[in-house]
Structures are given as C-alpha cells and as structure tokens.
Amino acid sequence: MNFDLTKLIRNNIQELEPYSCARDEFKGRKANVFLDANESPYNQGFNRYPDPLQEELKTRLSTVKHVPVEKIFLGNGSDEAIDLVYRIFCQPGTDNVVAIEPTYGMYRVCAEINDIEYRPVLLDEDYNIDASKLLAATDQHTKVIWVCSPNNPTGNALQRTEIERLLNEFHGIVVVDEAYSDFSQERPFRYDLAQWPNLIVLNTFSKAWGCAALRLGMAFASTDIIALFNKVKYPYNVNQLTQQKASEMLQDLARINQWVSLITQEREHMLLAFNELPICQKVYHTDANFFLAKVNDATSIYNYLIDHAIVVRNRNRVTLCQNCLRITIGTPQENSALLAALRQYKN
Ligand SMILES: *Cc1c(COP(=O)(O)O)cnc(C)c1O
C-alpha cells in the first residue's frame, strides 16, 4: 500500500519539540531522593507526579489485549484520543474527515472544535456500510475516515470486508472505534495492526469494563503513530488514581468476563421481550450492550419513562433514527422495570 505517514502529519506537529518532564530526564536510572520536580515531600501516595507513559498499566494491558506496549496509547477517555487524531493530522481550515452517519457524536464535535470539515456519509436503511461511498467522499485534503463498529447508536457491527476495503484503498488514517467489541462475536481489528500502518483502533474502560468514572481510553496503532500521540498529549494525562484502579481491575478479568456474559444473556431476553410490546415497531440487530428500537412515538414514550424515573436515550432527531430509542442493557431488575413500565403505556 502507498502509505506515507510523514505526509499526513501537520507540519507544526512534525517539527514540535515536545515538553520534557522531570521524570523523563532521569528515566532508566535508580534514585530514591527526588528533588527534581518541585513536588511536596509530604502527603505520600499523592505527592509524586504519575508515570507519564503508564508503563505498569500498559504492560498488564498488553497481555490482556494482545497488543505490544509500544502500540498502546492511554488517554483521558477515548475522547482524548479522538481529539489528538485531529490535532496530529488535520490542518484547521484546510483538511477534512469522512465518517459514517449516524454514529458517535464526538467525531463531529471534535472536528468542529478543531475547525475541520466533517463529511458524513449515510449508512443504508439497515445501518450497513458501503466502502465505495465513503471512498468517493474523500479528496486530497481528507486525512481521516471514522468508522465505529459495533456502531453507536445503531448497535450493529459493520461488515468487516468493507472496513478492510477502506484500510486497503484509503491512503490516510482509518480509525475503527471498537468501544463495544467485547459484546460482539466479530474479530477485533487490534489483532491485525501489523497488516495496516494506517489503522488506529479505539477501546475504552467505560463500557464492558465498568469503569466510565475512571476516564480511561485506549488507542492501538503502529509504533510511529503511538509516538505521535505521546508527543502531543498532556504530559500527565492519566492520573495516579486511575492508573492504580485500572491495574487493579485487570487482576480480576474473570469478574469482567462474567459481567459481559450476564449482559449478553440479558440482551437476548430483552430483545425478545421488547419486540412483544404494543409500542414496538422494530428492534434492530445489536452487537453491543444496548439496542436501538423503533417505537410509535419516541418522544412521548421517552417523557413517559422519565415520569416513571427511567431514563433511556431518545434518538428521534438523529439521521435515519426517527422514532428510535436507544436502550442500554441494565441489571435484570432494571430491565424488568423498563418492560413493566412500557406494558402500562397508553397511547
Ligand atoms: C461510549 C463510547 C466511547 C467511550 O468514550 P470514553 O471517552 O472512553 O468514555 C467511545 N466511542 C464510542 C462509540 C462510544 O459509544
């Protein structure tokens, strides 16, 4: 493939001399007296700056995710990685990105913040992707194509061969956001990083791993792309408490796997039960921990549920999602409460 990473990078980032923090400069040597970073010697456990590259946590993650340490970036949520993609590759006012539509809203918001033209390309009625349409929307100023699989808010995994076509035929960056891949049977793209130098895969601690409060997102990509993320990120972007708690979570993967299997079992039950409701017009196929359902009046049902202290996501105003609610799979009790309330709903 005809891929030249240096041609994609913004000039100012290419030439950037990154901030060198106190901890970087003595790296690799042994020390026990730290008078280099103007920290307080008091308040042990919190007084020292955290590891800027999160080596311990990445080492553990590497084993779990089967990705080498040097191909992992950790950020303050996936949102940090999304923003960094723009700041590294996209020249404000000149460059553009292409994305599937509908999808996760942060790709567009970050484009707008960074003054980058955002080119949405509609999925078909069943929310499938057509690589040719995305490729046709690119031009010489397109730096990135955004894909999300399983997609949010539609729930379905996109066809792998179409994503592979984007990776093979587009000479810029292809981001595949796999925030929900733990709930899907599809092969994750992070296993195939070696095959595509233009691939960035996003994962998160916020969904299957039950750690949305920690704010910890992952990007997997070539060593060269990860080096760019590390060059541009804030020096101490992942705080000490998050690094510790995340490392702890990884010691008990059996518990996480148990949650995922409970949620996927409960999902099958919910899809069947929801389909039987008088208000339900269609339940869409899902590979995530939520599903999208078309109902007869999404906004009035949304408001009715709020009156019953139940919150779902009203996607009525999203393209191709008219009268759709997006419903997260909760505990069996929470799911039953939703179904019970909806059985009582009168038009
Ligand atoms: C929830 C979600 C994320 C997670 O974002 P964080 O900032 O890591 O919490 C990323 N991508 C998609 C598509 C999501 O739905």
Ligand as a Chemical Component Dictionary entry (heavy atoms), coordinates in Angstrom:
data_LIG
# 
_chem_comp.id                   LIG 
_chem_comp.type                 NON-POLYMER 
_chem_comp.pdbx_formal_charge   0 
_chem_comp.three_letter_code    LIG 
# 
loop_
_chem_comp_atom.comp_id 
_chem_comp_atom.atom_id 
_chem_comp_atom.alt_atom_id 
_chem_comp_atom.type_symbol 
_chem_comp_atom.charge 
_chem_comp_atom.model_Cartn_x 
_chem_comp_atom.model_Cartn_y 
_chem_comp_atom.model_Cartn_z 
_chem_comp_atom.pdbx_ordinal 
LIG C1 C1 C 0 -19.040 5.276 24.976 1  
LIG C2 C2 C 0 -18.216 5.383 23.747 2  
LIG C3 C3 C 0 -16.853 5.665 23.834 3  
LIG C4 C4 C 0 -16.189 5.837 25.157 4  
LIG O1 O1 O 0 -15.705 7.084 25.376 5  
LIG P1 P1 P 0 -14.821 7.350 26.690 6  
LIG O2 O2 O 0 -14.369 8.746 26.486 7  
LIG O3 O3 O 0 -13.695 6.349 26.664 8  
LIG O4 O4 O 0 -15.713 7.149 27.871 9  
LIG C5 C5 C 0 -16.099 5.723 22.674 10 
LIG N1 N1 N 0 -16.678 5.513 21.484 11 
LIG C6 C6 C 0 -17.974 5.224 21.366 12 
LIG C7 C7 C 0 -18.551 4.954 20.032 13 
LIG C8 C8 C 0 -18.783 5.170 22.491 14 
LIG O5 O5 O 0 -20.090 4.900 22.356 15 
# 
loop_
_chem_comp_bond.comp_id 
_chem_comp_bond.atom_id_1 
_chem_comp_bond.atom_id_2 
_chem_comp_bond.value_order 
_chem_comp_bond.pdbx_ordinal 
LIG C1 C2 SING 1  
LIG C2 C3 SING 2  
LIG C2 C8 DOUB 3  
LIG C3 C4 SING 4  
LIG C3 C5 DOUB 5  
LIG C4 O1 SING 6  
LIG O1 P1 SING 7  
LIG P1 O2 DOUB 8  
LIG P1 O3 SING 9  
LIG P1 O4 SING 10 
LIG C5 N1 SING 11 
LIG N1 C6 DOUB 12 
LIG C6 C7 SING 13 
LIG C6 C8 SING 14 
LIG C8 O5 SING 15 
# 
